[in-house]
Amino acid sequence: MVLETLNPIHYNITSLVPETMPVATVPILILMGFLFLLWNHEETSSIPGPGYCMGIGPLISHGRFLWMGVGNACNYYNKTYGEFVRVWISGEETFIISK
């Protein structure tokens, strides 16, 4: 008796999922996509530097400072982006000004 109730062939799969499920899922997916776009939207800064990219940019920037040291990382960013650069150190926006 237990094996008969657990047998997937015994049940009709389409009767388990209501017909309104796809109709309700589409607006929810559209809403989630819209909220994801709003969450990832960032104001573009006029100051050059690595992008934010959902928090990955600050992690890479901070990791570069830990790995290369402050002097070498500053030289790298100045060669890449110019004299005035925006980076993140310990999660805080930091500006590197050099000439």
Secondary structure, 3 states (H helix, E strand, C coil): CHHHHHCHHHCCHHHHCCCCHHHHHHHHHHHHHHHHHHHHCCCCCCCCCCCCCCCHHHHHHHHHHHHHCHHHHHHHHHHHHCCEEEEEECCEEEEEECC
